[in-house]
Amino acid sequence: MTLQAAVQAAFSPDGLLARVLPGFRSRPGQTEMAQAVAHTIETGGVLVVEAGTGVGKTLAYVVPALLGGEKVLISTATKALQDQLYLRDIPRLLAAFGFPVRVALLKGRASYLCSQRLQGARHTTQALDVSDLRLLARVEDWAVSTVSGDIAEVSELDERSVIIPLVTSTRDNCLGSACPQIRHCHINLARQEAMKAELVVVNHHLFFADLGVRASGVAELLPSVTTVVFDEAHQLNDIGVHFFARQWSTGQVLSLGRDLAALAQGPARGLADWQGLQADAVQSAQAFKDLFAVHGPQLPRPWIEPTPQGVTIAQWQAAVAHCARSLRAASAALRAMEELGPDFTALAERCDNLLQTLEIFSDAAPQGEVRWLEVGAHVQLSQSPLTIASPMRALARPDAAPGSQPKSWIFTSATLGTDAQLSWFVDSCGMNGAQVLRVPSPFDYASQGAVYVPPHFPKPQDANHSTAVAALVAQGARALGGRTMVLTTTMRAMRAIADSLRQQFRAEGLTLDVLLQGQAPKRELVERFLSASAVAAPAGCVLVATASFWEGIDIAGDALQLLVIDKLPFAPPDDPLVQARASAQTEAGGNAFKSVHLPQAAIALKQGAGRLIRSETDRGILVVCDVRLAHMGYGKQLLAALPPMRRLTGEAQWLAALAKLQAPMTK
């Protein structure tokens, strides 16, 4: 039996999935996607699938991967989905099928305990408060018994904790094969398990990091797999571009300086002027800061000329030369001490890497790359390609030698484009010529949801826009007893809307709570929102958020019935990457707004709107508080990107829809 035939049988109404998975229902769209995945696994090539919310794309790619019997790598954009696949979805299927498939979870090095750094963490405790010291002690206790070394096992550790960088390693401070703890290295053990497994679950950040490691001959994971599946593929280009970026900052130089000064207390004490080397590093970093002191802190800004705007060639060359001398001197001193231990070699390599990266910025950026500058607590220089098309095209090329790389590449997400060819994704990732499939959502959006663009609303740039958004949100939240989420395009608008809501609710004596992104970890906020939205809860709440809350939030049922988006999510006009991509389109004779700005806004809007209807029984209203959606010519294209919900055309219909949502839901 061919893989496609086996997949067809598994997804049939009376097939294996229906028999072993409670609640499974055969869905034509899911079966179509699973068949396409099976075909690609069998024949090789590239498949790009946009699968609408509710299709069940996880089953559609995991089942063919398991039935195919070859080594598969699955990559996700978030650790949350990575853990869900490894801890819940895949084990459930393996138990149901009875397959003896070895599965491995592989994360980045920052997710694993470094035993060597843990030993030294106690020497840095002078900067820790009492609560952090308790956390460090908890990690030390856990380190004795852990098998995986995954710090996610320590539930008390928040991802922002200062303890994490003390007990994990980076590429800069990892001692590699010279580490005394190499035999017990959790990262190496995890990689070894991944090499033995038939199915490996990673994330996009690690995938791109592994490309760099593999290029140096260290890792062998990617060439050992037959098929690669990218879920949440819409994030690939942004993550990949960030990885391929070359970055240098004064913060890195200052960190190196602190490590140099620390050598004055160890076996190299008195063997070199470590304090003097640190002082020179600090002075060279300050020279860069002085170049931009008159401007103050700035958001990322494009850097088009050979030197940053407002800096002469002589000033720039002097700052670069000063730092280069400092790094060379430190490297020479460290190389002379290499016999004292691997720490000295690692520090010397950091010096050399910083010097090599700095030299990149001594000349103009090459064609096809964009360079930008950020000035804050530190000065950071960045340079990256505009897209990941070139490296991804090289990876997925059909003429690769057998066994040199995967033969099948599958990319999937709920949002990959605005046209039938999914050009937004295909072009940026270099997948031209791939098989493209669009599978619509099975939800009945016309009856389950409605979209409302308030007429006569303040324009997005008006000073009272956020106040008007808050008033509309308050109106809906009052009617629904909470059950409302607000997605904003800026942090400033998020805070303004939250403050206004709190003032209104206090003035009216309402017990509705306002949750604000940043006041607690993302997972905790979602849990509090769900708890407050429970039927028996005495009061509901409104969640106001931005950025990461536009996607990856799954609130099914009637807990979320009103989703409000403050403005159309156009990228900031001063974003260096967006500017460079727009300029490239213009220079090529294209229309930057239609080719860059509009598709990106449509994808983001579709992602945000996708938070509302998550199951066949969900009901809700999407409100977009941006009159451009109704009045501008491009509004039709953006509306077309939204799920096909019915349109509310006036306040009377809006109030009637709210009243209808107040009616009990049919369970």
N, C-alpha and C positions, 0 to 999 in steps of 0.2 A: 504494500500500500504506500502510495506517495505521501509526502508530508501534507500536501494540500488536501488530499482525500481524508487523512487522519484528522486534520483540523476541521474540515467540514462535518465529519461525523461527531467530533467532540462538541461542537457548538449547535448541533441540531436539537430540536425541541425534546427529543427523547434520548439525547446523547449522554456522554459521560459527565459533562458538566451539570446537566439537569439532574442527574442521578446522585451526584456526590456533593453538590454545593447547594445548601438551603437557600431558597429565594432566587435561584438563578432563573432567568427568563431568556429565551433565545431572541436576539435582536438582529434584524437584517443588517443594520449598519455595523454592528460589532463583528458579525460573521464576515462581512465584506472586507473589513480591515484585517481580520485575522488571516483570511485567505491571501490577501495581498502581502502580508508579512511572510507567510509560509512560502509563497512563490519567490520572494526575494531571497529568503534563506536558502532555498533549493538552487536557484539559478545564479545568485550573486547580483551585484549592482546596488543602486541607491533608490530608496523609496522614501518619499516625503508625504506624510499623512496628517491632515488637519482633521481632528476628530472632535466634534462638538461635545459640550458638556452632557454627560449622561450616556455617552456611547459605550463607556466601559473599556477604554483603550488599554488599561493595565492588563486585563485578561487577554485582550486581542493581540498583545505582543508577547506576554509571558508564556501563554499556553503553546504557541508555535515554537518558542525558544526551547521549552522543555521537551516537546515532542520531537524536535529536530535532532536531539542527541549529540550536538556539537557544542564546543565551548562558546559561550556568549557573554558579552560585557554589556551591562545595562548602566547607563549614566543618567542621573537626575540633576536638576538645578539646585535642589534644596536638600539639606540633611533630613528634614522631616519626611519627605517622600522616600528618600533612601532608606531610612529606618522602617518606614511603613512597608516597603517592599520586602526587606530582609526579615523583619520580625513578624509580619502578619500575612501579607498577600502570598508570597512564595511558599512559606511553610504550610499554609492552608492548602495550596494546590498540590504540594508534594505529598502531604498526608492523604489527600483525596485520591491522587493517582497511584500512590504507592511507588513512586519513582525513587531509586537510590541515587539521587543527584546531590553532589557536594556543592554547597553554596557558600560564598565568602563575601564578607562586607569589608570594603577597604575605604578608609577615609584619609584625609590629609594629615600630615605629621602633627599639626597643632591639635589634633583630636586624641593623640596618644600620649600616655605618660612617658617621660624620658627619665629613666632611673638615675642616670648620671647627673642631670640637672637637679633632680630632687635631692640628691646628696648635698649639693651646694646651696640649695634654697635657704637652709637655716642660717647661712652666712649673710643673707640680705634681709634678715628679719627686722633690722633697726627701722626700716621704712614702713613696716606693717603695723596696723592697729590691732587691738585685741581680737576683734571678730575675724580678721584675716589670719591671725595666728591660729585661731581655733580651726579655721578651714584648712590651713596647711597641715595641722595635726591630723585632721580627718583624712586628708589625702595620704599622709604617711601610713595611717592604719590600713586604708583601703589598698595601698600599693603592695602590702604583704600578701594579700589573698587574690588579687585580680589575675585573671588569665588573659583577657584581651588587652588590658591596659587602656581601654576606651574611657576617657574621663567623663563621658556622658553617664557612666555608671554612678558617679558621685552626684546625686541629685541636688545636694546643697550648693553645688558650684554653678553660679550664673555664668553665662557665656562672656559677660563683661568683667568677670572677677580678675583682680590683679594677680591672683595666685596662678592662673592658667599659664601665662608666659614664663613664670618661674619654674614650672614643672614639666613644660613641654619644650621641644626644640624647634629651631628654624634651620633653613639651609645654611645660614651664616654661622650659627653656633654648634651645629651638629659635628661631632668629631669623626663620623664615618667609621671605617674599618679600624681606626686607631683607638676607638672608644673602649675603655675597660669593661663596659657593660654590653658589648656588641652581641655576645651570645644570648643575652636576655632582652635584647632590644624589641620592644613591642611592635614598632613599625616594621622591622625586618621580618618578624614572625608573621605579621598580618600579610605582608607581601608573599611570603612563602606559602601561606594558606591559599592566597589568591591564585598562585601559580598551579596549585594542585586541584583547584575547584573547576567544575564544569560551568558554573554560572557565578559571575562576579558582579556585585553591585557597587558602583562608585558614584561620584558626583562630578559635574562639569569642571569644577575647579581642579580636582585631582586629575581628571583626564588631560587637561591642558598642561598641568604641571608634569605629568608623566611623559608628555611629549618631549619636554626639555630634558628630563632625566634620561629618557631612552636615547636621546641624541648623543649623550655622553657614554652610552654603553652600560649603564647601571641596571636599568629595569628592562624586563623582557615580557611584561604583561600584555601589552597591546598586540605584538606580533603573534602571540600564542592563541589568540581568539579568532573564531571564524566569522562571528557576527557582532556588530556593535549596534545597540539600540539607544537612542537619545530621547528620553522623555523630557517634557518641559523644554523642548528644543528652541522655543522662541527666545530663550535667554542666551543661546549659544554665542551669538556674535558679540554681544556686550561683554560676556565673561571672557571669551577668547581674546578679544581686543585688549582687555585689561591685562590678561596674562602675557600677551606678546609685547606689551608696553615695556619700555626701558625707563626706569625711574631712579632718580638720585635726589637725595635731600640732605640738608644740613643736619637734620635729626639723626641720620645714619652716621654722620661724621662725629657728632657729639656722643652718640652711643659708643662708638669705637673709642673715643677719647676716655670715657669712663672705664672701659675695660682695660685700656692701657694703664691708667692710674692704679687700678686694682693690682697690677703685677708688682707694684712696689711693696706689696705686703706678702708676696709669696717667695718661691725659690729663686726668682730672678731679681730679688731686691738688691739694689746697688750695682747691678750688672749693666744697667742702661739708665738714662735719665727719663724714666717713665713719666714723671710729673711734667717735665719739660715738653715731652712729645704730646702729652694731653693738652698742655697750654697752647702749643702751636696749632693743634687740631681745632681747639675752641676758637682761636683767633682767625683761622682760615674760614671757619663756618660763619663767624661774625662778619667777615668781609663781604660775604654774599648777602647777609641780612642788611648790611649798611647800604647796599646798592638800591634797596627798595624801601628803606625806612621812611622816605618822604611820602610814599604812597599809602602806607599802612596796610592792614590785612585786606586781601582781595580774593574774590572767587577765582576759579580757574579762568585764565584768559589766554587767547591764542598768542602764539609766538611765531611770527611769519618770517621776520628778518633774521640774519645770522646771529644777532644779539636781541635780547628782550627789549621791548619798547621803553625808551627813556634811558637806556644804558649804552654808553659809547663802546666801540670796539676795544679801545685801550682799557677802559674800566673792566670790561668783561674778561679780557685776556689776563689782566693782573690778578683778578680774583681766582680764575681757574689755575693760573700758575702757582699762586700761593698755596692753594689746597693740594695741588699735585705734589709740590715739594714736601708738604707735611705728610702726605700718604706714603711717598717713597721713603722718607726717613723712618717712619714707623715700620714699614715693611722690612727694611734692611735690618733694623734692630731686632725684630721678631725672628727673621730668618737666622740670625746669628745664635738664637736661643733654642732652635728646634730640637736639639738633643735633650732638652729639659722636659719635653712632653708634647703631646699632640695639640694642646691648647694654643701653643705658640704658632704652630703651622696654620691652624684654623684662623687665628687672628691675622696672620700675614696674608692669607688668601682673601680675607675680608678687605684688607687694605688694597690689594691688587684689583679686586673686583670693583671697588668704589672708584679707583683710579681709571680703570677701563671704561666704566660707565660715564664718568665725568668727561672723558675725552670725546665721547659721542657728541656732547653738547658744545664742544669747542668749534664745531663747524655747522653749516646750515643743514637743516633736515633734508633727507633725500626725497625725491619725488615719490608720491604715493603714501607718504607718512605725514602725520600731524604732530606738532609739538606745542606744548602749553606749559604755563607756569602758574604755581599757586603760592601765595604769600600769606602766612598765618604765623603760628608759633614757630614754624620752620619755613624755609624756602624749598619747594619741591619742583623739580624739573621732570617732565614726562614727554615721551615720544612713542607713538604707536602707529600701526597700520590703520587705514580707514575701516577695513573689514578683515575677516578671517578667510576670505575667499581663496587666496593663493595657497596657504598651508593646508586648508581642508581639501581643496581640489587635488593637491599632491597626495594626500592620504588616501582618498577614495578613488584614485585613478584606476580605470579598468585594466590597464596594461601592466599592473604591478606583478612582480615575480611571485609564483605560487609560494605561499607560506610566509611571505615577507610582511603581510598585513592582512587585516580582515577582508573577506571577499564581499560581505553584505553590510550595508549601512542603512539604518532605518531611523528616520527623524519624525517625531510626532509631538503634537501639542494641540490645545483647543484653539490657538490663534497663531497662524503662520502667514497670513496675507490677506489682501483685500480683493484679489482677482483670482480667476480660475487657475492660473499658473503658479499661484503663491509666490509671486516674484519678490515680494519684500524679504522673504526668508531665503529662497533659492539663490537669488543674486548675491546677497551678503555672505552666504556660506559657500559659494562656489559650487553649488549643486546643479548647475545648468545641465539639462539632458536627463535629469532624474525622472523616474516615474512619480507622478503627482496624483494624490487621491484626496478628495474632500468628502468626509462623512458627516452629514448633518446631525444635529442633536435630535433625539427621539421625543423631547419634551414638546408639549402643546403650548408654546409660548403665548399664542393669541388668547387662550383662555386662562392661562396661569399668571400672566404678567401684563403690565401696562407701563408705558413710558410717557413722562410728562415733562414738557419744556415750558416753565411758567411764562406766560406772555407779560409784556410790560414790566419786565424785571430789569434791575440796574445792570448796566453793561459790566463785563468782567473787570475793566480797569477802574470803575467807579469806586470812590473811597468807601461808600456804604454797601458795597456788594456783600461782604462777609456778614454784615449785620442782617441784611435781607435774607441770606441763606439760613442764618440761625433762626430767624422768625418763621420761615417755612418749615424748617426741621422741627421746631417746637410745636407747630400746629399739627404735624403728622404724628410726632411722638406722644402728644397728649391723647390723640384719638386712639392710638394703638397700645398705649401703656408701655412705651419704649419701643423695643423691637426694631430699632433704627440704627443704621450705620452711615456715617458721613465720610466720604473720601475726598480729600483735598489735593490740590496740585502743589501746594507750598506749605512749609512749616508755619510760616507767618499766618496764613489763612486758617490753618488747623487750630492754632492757639486762639485766634480772634473769634472763631465760631464757637469753640468750647467755652471761652470766657462769657460770651454773650448768652449762650444757652444756660449756663449756671446762674447768671444774673436773672434771667427770665423765670427760671424754675423757682429760685428763692423768692422772688417778688410775688409769685403766684401761690407760694406755699406747697408746691408739688414735691413729691419724694423721688422723682425721677433722677437717677444718677447719671453723671456724665463721665465716661471713661476716656482718657486721653492717651494716645500713643506716647510711650516714653515714661509714663508713670509706673509701669511695671513691665516685665518681659511679655513678649507678644503672646506666648501660649497662655500665660496667666490672664491677660486681658480678655482673650477669647473665651476662656473658661468662665470668667466672671460675667461676661456678656450672656453666655448661654444660661448660667445659673439665674441671672436676673430676669431672663426671658421665659423661664419655666412657668407653666400654667399656674402653679401654686405660689409663685413668688409674690410678695406683698407690693413690690414696686419694680418697674422695669428700668431700662437704662438706654443711653445713647452712646455709641462708640464713635469717637472722632479720630481719624487717622489719616496718614498719608504714606507715600513711598511703598514699603514692602507689603502693606495691607491691600494694595490694589490687586494682588494675586496670591494664591496659595492659602486663602482662607476658605474653609469649607463649613458653612453653617446651614445645614439642611433643616427642613421642617419649618414651623411657624416662628422660630426664634428670631428670624430676620425677615421682616415684611416690607420695610421701607429702606431703600438705598438711595442716598443723595450724593451726587457728584457736583462739586462747586463750579468747576470750569472745565472746558475741553483740555485734555492733557497734552498740549503741544509742548515739545521740548523747549527748555530755556534758550532764547535766541543767541545767548552768549556762550553756550556750551561749545568748547573747542572742536569736539568730534563732529557735532551737528553742523557747525559752520564749515568745517573742512569738507564734509560730505556734500553739503549744498554747493559749495564753490566748485567741487569736482563735477557735479551735475551741470552747473551753469557753463563751465569751460568746455564741456562735451556737447554743448548745444541743447541741453535738456532743460526742464522746468524744475527748479529746486523745490518749490512748494509742493508740486504734485508728486514728485518722485521721492522726496525725503521727508518733509515736514508732515504732510497729510497722511501718508501710510503709517508713519510712526504714531501719530495721534490716534488713528483708527484702531491700531493694534492695542494701544494702552487703554483706550475707551472700552474696547471689547473685553479686555481682561478685567477691568474694574466692574463692568456690568455683569460679568459672569459670576460675581459673588452672590447674586440675588436668588436665582432659581437653580437649585442643586439637586432636586429630585422630582419625580412625577407628581407629587402632591403639594409641592411648594406653591405659594401664591405671594405676589408682591408687586410693588410699584417702584420703578426706577425714575428718579427725578434728576434731570441735568439742568442746573441753574445757569445756563449760558445761552443767551438769546441768539448767538451766532449759529447755533444748531438749527434754528428755524428761519433765520433771516439771510444768512450768507449762502452763496451758490454751492459751496463745498459741503454745506450741512447735509445735503441728500446722501453724499458718499459716506459721511460719518454715521448717519442714521442707518444706512444699509449695512454697516458693520455690526450694528447691534442685533441681538436676538429679535426675531420677528414678533415683537409684542404689539398689542393694540395701542393706538396713540390717543392720549387724552388731550383735547384741544382747548380746554378752558377751565376756569376755577370750579365751575359747577361739576364738571366731570371728575375733577381731582377730588373734591369733597365726597362725591358719590362713591368713588373707588375706595376712599378711606373707610367710609361707612360699611362698604361691602366686606372689607378685610376684617372689620370688627366682629362680623358674624362668625360663629363657631366653625372650625374647619371640619370637614368630613374626614374621619380617620380611616 
